[in-house]
Each structure stands twice: as C-alpha cells, then as structure tokens.
Amino acid sequence: MPSGEGSRARFRGQPLALEWVADGWHLRVVQPYRALKTYRCPGCDQEIFPRTLHVVVWPEGSPEQRRHWHRPCWERHFAKLGQARVRRRRRRDG
C-alpha cells in the first residue's frame, strides 16, 4: 500500500473501512469478512474469491471506474505508474 507523509488514511463505514487517496487514486481495503463476491483482478486476470483480502481502486473523481485488485497486483501496477511518471518528467525536463 502506498504510505508515508503524503498519504491520508480515513476511517469510515460500518464496520470501519480503511481508505487512502494517493497520487490521484482512491484505494479502499476490503477485509475478508466483507468480501462476499467473486471479482476478476485486472492486474493478473485471475479471480479474487470471496473472503479474500483485496483492494478497490478508482481514479479520484471517477468512482464508476472502480476495480477490485489483489493487493500485490495493485502495488506492482502502482509502482509501474510511478516509474512511467518519472520517465515522462525526465523526458520533459531533460
């Protein structure tokens, strides 16, 4: 999960849900006891089974684009997004 000084954690929902907003992305941790359906992870194209810890992610301001991800798949994808952003910045500035 993205962490550090720039991330803000908020607790909301019944029971509590952990959410972050990081670099324009909204993230919500889905605890196993709240995961009741099967989803397909866009990172690995495998199923996320009920009772599996995972994250729901969507671009800030676009909740209709939310997707359910395995946590490691999202972390890998988020790291790639950061690397691409750095490369674009280097090309622009360099």
C-alpha positions in Angstrom: 0.0 0.0 0.0 1.2 3.5 -0.6 2.3 5.0 2.6 4.3 7.9 4.0 3.7 11.5 4.7 1.7 12.2 1.5 -1.0 9.6 2.1 -4.0 10.2 4.2 -5.9 7.4 5.9 -9.6 7.8 6.7 -11.8 5.5 8.5 -15.4 5.3 7.5 -18.3 2.9 7.0 -19.9 0.3 9.3 -17.7 -1.6 10.2 -14.7 0.6 9.6 -13.1 0.7 6.2 -9.6 1.8 5.6 -9.2 4.3 2.6 -6.3 6.2 1.1 -6.0 8.9 -1.5 -2.6 8.7 -3.2 -1.4 10.3 -6.4 -4.9 10.8 -7.7 -6.1 7.3 -6.9 -8.7 6.3 -4.3 -7.9 3.0 -2.5 -10.1 1.0 -0.1 -9.0 -2.1 1.7 -11.7 -4.8 1.6 -11.3 -7.0 4.7 -12.0 -10.8 4.2 -15.2 -10.7 6.3 -16.6 -8.0 4.0 -15.6 -9.7 0.7 -18.7 -11.6 -0.3 -18.5 -11.8 -4.1 -16.0 -13.0 -6.7 -14.2 -10.4 -8.8 -11.6 -10.5 -11.5 -8.3 -8.7 -10.9 -7.2 -6.5 -13.8 -3.6 -7.0 -12.8 -3.4 -10.8 -13.2 -6.7 -11.6 -14.8 -7.4 -14.1 -12.0 -10.4 -14.4 -9.7 -10.5 -12.7 -6.3 -12.5 -15.2 -4.3 -15.0 -14.4 -1.5 -13.3 -14.0 1.9 -10.1 -12.7 0.3 -8.4 -9.5 1.4 -8.1 -7.2 -1.6 -8.3 -3.5 -2.6 -10.8 -1.5 -4.5 -9.1 1.3 -6.6 -10.5 4.1 -8.8 -9.2 7.3 -10.2 -10.1 10.2 -7.9 -13.4 11.7 -9.1 -14.4 8.7 -11.2 -15.9 6.1 -8.9 -17.6 4.4 -11.8 -14.2 3.2 -12.9 -13.5 1.3 -9.6 -11.9 -2.1 -9.9 -11.1 -4.8 -7.4 -7.4 -5.8 -7.3 -5.3 -8.3 -5.4 -3.1 -6.2 -3.2 0.2 -7.3 -4.6 -1.1 -6.8 -8.2 -2.1 -3.2 -7.4 1.2 -2.5 -5.7 3.1 -3.7 -8.8 0.8 -1.6 -11.1 1.1 1.5 -8.9 4.9 1.2 -8.9 4.8 1.0 -12.7 2.7 4.1 -12.9 5.2 5.9 -10.7 8.1 4.8 -12.9 6.3 5.9 -16.0 5.6 9.3 -14.4 9.3 9.7 -13.6 10.3 8.8 -17.2 7.8 11.3 -18.6 9.1 14.0 -16.3 12.7 13.3 -17.3 11.9 13.5 -21.0 10.0 16.8 -20.5 12.8 18.3 -18.3 15.8 16.7 -19.9 
